[in-house]
Amino acid sequence: MKDIFILHLNHEYFEKIKAGVKTIELRVNDAKRKKYEVGNILEFVSRDDESLKMRAEITGLFYFANVRDAVESVGKASLGFDSKLTTDKIEDIYLGFYRQEEIDKSGVVAIQIKLLD
């Protein structure tokens, strides 16, 4: 049986995954994320309405020292960002979710997904 992990998302990013625009979810590679394996299932839940859920399979895991390296490797579009947005601005967005110390300590993981629902 495949492990299922629940991830809460701001509704904007939830909708981008649902629309197929965002195919990679970037997270700090903390203890919870270290358990992820290709083939596991992620259940995404909208923070705005927890009744909104969807599932995706992990199809790839890519590890980086920081957000900048991840963005430059996987690309802005796969993360759901407009190509005109600067990498500095994207880093600032992630610093709204995580402290720099967390990123420095654990790095980040780019989780490639394929929608199931």
KACOR-V334810 format. One record per pair of residues at least 12 apart in sequence whose C-alpha atoms are under 10 Angstrom apart, sorted by the first residue. I is the first residue (numbers start at 1). J is the second residue. Records with the same first field share a line. If there is no record, write none. Layout:
I: J  J
//
This chain:
1: 39  40
2: 37  38  39  40  41  57
3: 35  36  37  39  40  41  42
4: 36  39  40  41  42  43  55  56  57
5: 32  33  35  36  40  41  42  43  44  55
6: 41  42  43  44  45  53  54  55
7: 25  42  43  44  45  46  47  53  55
8: 43  44  45  46  47  48  50  53
9: 25  44  45  46  47  48  50
10: 44  45  46  47  48  49
11: 45  46  47  48  49  50  52
12: 46  47  48  80
13: 25  44  46  79  80  81
14: 44  45  46  47  48  52  53  54
15: 46  80
16: 79  80  81
17: 44  54  56  78  79  80  113  114  115
18: 44  53  54  55  56  115  117
19: 115
20: 78  80  113  114  115
21: 77  78  79  80  81
22: 76  77  78  79  80  81  112  113
23: 56  59  74  77  78  79  80  110  111  112  113  114  115
24: 58  59  60  61  62  74  75  76  77  78  79  80  109  110  111  112  113  114
25: 58  61  78  79  80  109  110  111  112  113
26: 61  62  63  67  70  71  79  94  108  109  110  111  112
27: 63  67  94  97  98  103  107  108  109  110  111
28: 63  64  65  66  67  94  97  98  99  102  103  104  105  106  107  108  109  110
29: 63  64  65  102  103  105  106  107  108  109  110
30: 102  103  105  106  107  108  109
31: 106
33: 61  108  109  111
34: 106  109
36: 58  60  61  109  111
37: 57  58  59  60  61  111
38: 57  58  59  60  61  111  112  113
39: 56  57  58  59  60  113
40: 56  57  58  59  113
41: 55  56  57  58  59  113  114  115  116
42: 54  55  56  57  58  111  113  114  115  116
43: 55  56  57  115  116
44: 56
53: 117
54: 115  116  117
55: 113  114  115  116  117
56: 112  113  114  115  116  117
57: 111  112  113  114  115  116
58: 111  112  113  114  115
59: 111  112  113  114
60: 109  110  111  112  113  114
61: 109  110  111  112  113
62: 74  108  109  110  111  112
63: 106  107  108  109  110  111
64: 103  106  107  108  109  110
65: 103  104  105  106  107  108  109
66: 91  100  103  104  105  106  107  108  109
67: 87  88  90  91  92  94  95  100  103  104  107  108  109  110
68: 87  88  90  91  108
69: 87  107  108
70: 107  108  109  110
71: 87  90  91  110
72: 87
73: 110
74: 110  112
75: 87
76: 90
78: 110  112
79: 110  111  112
//
